[in-house]
């Protein structure tokens, strides 16, 4: 299935575009797994519902939790949230090449 999907036009780009989101989601899921807590237990600790935690942990693009919610979630697991801006080298190289071509 994966091989056929990646053979379709646009799938690689769509996959690459979501890579950062999937990496973040992977970190969220690993953190909860490491603590051994269920979604319901995390929900109880931060005063929400299990379904809200399920949405937070999903790759559903309609749900984008606030930083405050992510901080509560992290704290319930014994973690903290760190947000950084990291230069995307690939995009910088592409932008520089475009500038050189137009000069």
C-alpha positions, 0 to 999 in steps of 0.5 A: 500500500505504501509503495503504491501511495508514494508512486502517486503524484503529490504524495511525497510532497504531502508526506514531507509537508507533514513530517514535522507534525508527525515527529511532534506527535511521535514525541507526544506518544512516546512521552505518555508511553514512557510514563505508563499513563492512559489517556483517561489518567492524563485527562484526569490529571489536567481536568479534561476528558479522555476524548480531548486527550485522544484529539490532542494525540491524533494527527487530525489536522482540524485540531490544533491544541494551544500552547497552554494545553500542551504545557498542561499535558506535558506537566501531567507526564512530568515533562515540559514544552520547549518551543524553538524556531529552527532554520530549515536548511533545505528551504534556505538553499532553495531560496538562495538558489532562486535568488542567484538564478534571478540575478 
